[in-house]
């Protein structure tokens, strides 16, 4: 079946505790200043090297207007959260996978 990220409805209810700091981490990463302490040792170098990922997109995307959890499910044996970050002029979908200690192990994002 076809999957449209835009068609995913927000998850109802309270945001799980492990997911609550992820908006702030997205905002830091978007600004090019990720908090490396939130990432696993394995992911830190990659995140640091890609910290300017959104630099060229920021003028087109604009400010963050809304943040919604659209899916919470295990991915590759890790607790994963898929968010919709709605900006003034576009959307970014970002999936965080957390290790057993609650640190960010993987980050995957899509810009629509």
N, C-alpha and C positions, 0 to 999 in steps of 0.2 A: 504494500500500500504506500501511496505517496504521503510524505510528511511535510507539512508546512509549519515552520516555526511560528509564523504569525497567527496561525489558527489555534495554537496552544492556549488554553484558558489558564489564568493564574490559579495556583494551588490555594484552596480555601483554608482558613484557620490561621492560627498563630505561626509565625516563622519559627522553625526549629532553632534551638539555642546555638547549635554549631553553625548555622547559616547567618545568624544575625550580624557578625562582623564582616561579612563578605561584601556588603555594599561599600563600606569604608575602604576595604582593600581594592575594590574596583576603582573607586574614585582616586585613590593613590596611584594605582597602575595607570589609569587614564591620564593623570597629571605627570607621569614619568618618574614618580617617586614611591615605588612599591616598598612596603615594610617587609624586608627580607626575613625578619624573625617569624613571620606568619607562614613561611614556606618551609617545606622539608629541605634537608641538606642537599638532596638530589636535585631539587628544582631551583635552588637559589641562583646558580650561575646562569641558567637559561633565562630566568625572569630578569636578572640584572642586565643581561646582554640585550634583551628585547624591551627594555623599559621605555624606549622612545617609539614603540609600535604605533601609538595613536597620534604622534606629533603632527603628521601631515593630514590626518583625518579630523582633528579637533575643529578647525575652522568650518568644515562642512557639516559635522555632526552637531556642534553647539553644546550647550549646557545640558547636563543630566536633568530630566524632568520627572521620571518615574522609574521605579525599580520593583520588579515583580518576580517572585519565584514561580516558575511554570512547570517544573518537574523536580522531584526528589526521588532518586532510585539508585541502587548500587550499580556501579560501572566498573568492570574489571576487578570486582571484589572490594571496591572502595565506595564509601559514602559520597554520592555526587549530587550536586545542586545545579540546575539549569535556570538561569535568570534572563529576563528581558530587561535590558537597560534602554529606556526610551529617552532619546535626546531631542532637542528642538527640531532637528532635521533628519532624523534617521534612528535606526535601532541597532543595538548590538546584543547578540545572544552570547552568553558566556557561561561555560560549565566549569565549576570547580570540583575537583575530586580530592577528598581529604584522607590522610593516612590515619592509622589507629590512634595517633596522638592528637588528632584534630588539626594538623598542619596541612597546608595546601600542597598536594603532591603533583597535581596536573591542572593545567588551565588550557581550555580550548575555546576559541571565540569565532563568531561569524558576524560580519557587518552586512546588514540589509539596507 
